[in-house]
Amino acid sequence: MVSPPALLPSAWRPAAEAHQRRVLSLVGGSIVHDPAHPIFNFLFEYYSFDRNLLLRWSPGPGVTLEGAARKEPILWQGFGWHERRLHDKLVGCVDPSAAKRSMRAPLRRMCRVLRSTEARPPHLNCYGLHEWAMLYKPSGAPAPVRHQSLALRLPQAPARPFLQDEINAVVESVPIACTHFDAFRFFAAAAVPLNTVEPTPTRETQPLLEQPGCVHATMDLFRYSLKLWPFLPAELLADTLELAVCARVLDMRASPYDLSAWDGKGFDLTPIRIETAAGRKQYQRQQASLVHRSTPLRRRLIEYFEHAESCWGNEDASAS
């Protein structure tokens, strides 16, 4: 990774301000959100991070900033930020070697998952059924845990509610092929044996199963960017956030939930009826589009992970 020259305030300040505007536009104008929001509740709550960091700019490793004051509200100057005097000027940069030892093994593991995902062809046959499998309840089975407060959407016959046996019929009629542990682990107990993927998705088998067609693997690019922060450019973090929002929209549109109250509020949330052949084809087309968009982002993210690893040398590598 070639280190670019130092940036003057005339270059980095507009970039930082543009980043802040972009992030705010991606999250609906504010980092404070409605906890019931079907898109942002997942990205902000499930991923669990300090959302204020989204509004801070990092140039990424190897880039020195000139003219940065001690406290710049638009810059990331927390852990990993290093300041020094250079020719009587205060300059700063982010340094991956400052990453705590406790962070390094998990980050190495994430990089391994990213590399193994990149090496596999996408699977386009899951159809977003994980959201349905979470609600599966055949006769005699315990009630599944609801992870959304949303009502269930109506079927194509609008006079009837979407009954439990209709959810069951969808789950039982289309083979479930879920490769992502963080989706699979929320399946209703009765749906677990219906998953056709082997070996069983676990945290340990994640490097063996993760593949780029998975909508959750696409959203996880944002999670991995958060974990590597601030040792990547803020623009890459924003790129993965933008893609994660798009992936979550597809995830929810294919779900059995009624999103009509949120439709048109910045998103197209009309249902993709994966219970029909036409809906499954529509899902596959949008899934393939996400694969196309995620491929270069995954590659860039791997490069920054590998750069951080190179700063650490071989220490802790065996623990990953």
HELIX and SHEET records of a PDB file:
HELIX    1   1 PRO A    9  LEU A   26  1                                  18    
HELIX    2   2 PHE A   40  ASN A   41  1                                   2    
HELIX    3   3 PHE A   42  TYR A   46  3                                   5    
HELIX    4   4 ARG A   51  LEU A   55  5                                   5    
HELIX    5   5 PRO A   96  ALA A   98  5                                   3    
HELIX    6   6 ARG A  101  GLU A  118  1                                  18    
HELIX    7   7 HIS A  130  ALA A  133  1                                   4    
HELIX    8   8 GLN A  164  SER A  173  1                                  10    
HELIX    9   9 PHE A  181  PHE A  184  1                                   4    
HELIX   10  10 ALA A  189  LEU A  194  5                                   6    
HELIX   11  11 GLN A  206  LEU A  209  1                                   4    
HELIX   12  12 VAL A  215  LEU A  228  1                                  14    
HELIX   13  13 ALA A  234  ARG A  253  1                                  20    
HELIX   14  14 ALA A  277  TRP A  312  1                                  36    
HELIX   15  15 ALA A  317  ALA A  319  5                                   3    
SHEET    1   A 3 LEU A  65  GLU A  66  0                                        
SHEET    2   A 3 LYS A  89  VAL A  94 -1                                        
SHEET    3   A 3 TRP A  81  LEU A  86 -1                                        
END                                                                             
